[in-house]
Amino acid sequence: MALIRLSAPLSRELTRTMPSRPFRVRFWDGGDVEATEPRAPTFLIRRPGALAHIIAAPGSLGLGRAYVEGSLDVDDLEAGRPGGGDCRFDRHELAIREDVPIDETA
């Protein structure tokens, strides 16, 4: 019995629209899009619902929502954060702000 990968069209489109990818993507069904740069972070899309968050709110907000919900994971949070801005992760919130410094004493 052949396994149909529902992520195959997504993989093809991501490869087509982003020929240079500083990240790898692994999908819930085993689909995979390799990074084009060494030591790139891997985004694991655990459920299709992660895509709904990313499409509804492109950028940091959609990624953050999917991460907090548990639909998206990344193996290297520092390398995987969008925009390269200051970032704080704790068990209650995901905050990505480029304009506000993080208070390291908190």
N, C-alpha and C positions, 0 to 999 in steps of 0.2 A: 504494500500500500504506500503510495507516494504521499509525502508530506507537502502540503501547499503552504508556502510562506506568504502570509498576507502582507508582510513588510517589503516584499520584493519591489513593488512599484515605488515605495518610499526610498528604498536603497538606490534604485536607478536614478530617481529624480535628484536626490541629494548629491550623488556622484556627478550628475550632469550640471547642476546649478552651482556646485561648489567644487571645482576641480582642485583647488588648494584647500585642504582641510587640516587645521591644527588640532584635530580631535578625532577619535574613533567613536562609532556608534554601534552598539549591539542592541538588537531588538528582542522582544519577548518570545518570538517564535524561532530564534536562532539566526535570523538575518544579521548581516554584519556589513558595515562600511568602514574600511580601513582609513587610518590617518595618512596624510601625505608628509608629515613631519615626524622626526624621531621623538621619543619620550612624550608623546601626546597623551592627554587624559582620555579615558574611555567613559562615555556616557552610556549607561545601561537603561534602556527604556523597558521597564518591567511590565507595563500594561499599556494598551492603546489609549487609555484615558490621559496619559501624559501628553500625548499629541494634541488633545483637545485644549489642555491648558496652554501649551506653547502656541497653538494657532489663535486662540482667543486673546492672548496677551503676549505678543512676540517680545522677545528680549528677556531681561532679568526677571520680570514679574511672572511670566508664564513658566520659566524654568524653576523659579522659586516655589511657585504653587505646586508644580509636579513633584519637586523634591520633598517638600513638607508633607504632601499626601502619601509619599512612598512609591509613586509611580515611576520616578526617575532617580537614578543614583549615579554618582561619579566616583571614580577610583582615586582621584587626586583633586580635592576641593580647591586648593590654591591655584593649580594650573587650569582648572575648569571654570573658574568664575569669569563671567563675561565682563568686558570693559576694563579689567585690571584695577578696579577701584577698591577702596578699603572694604573689608568684608568681615562680618562676625557671625559665627555659627554657634548656636547652643541648642539645647534640647527643646526650647520653647519657640524659637523664632529663627528665621533666616533673614538677615538684613544685608543688603548690598547697596552701599551709598558711596558715591564718588566725591561728594561735596562735604561730608562730615567726617572728621577724624574720629577714630575709635579711642575711647578712654581705656587704656590698658590696665588701669587700677581697678576697674569695675569688676 
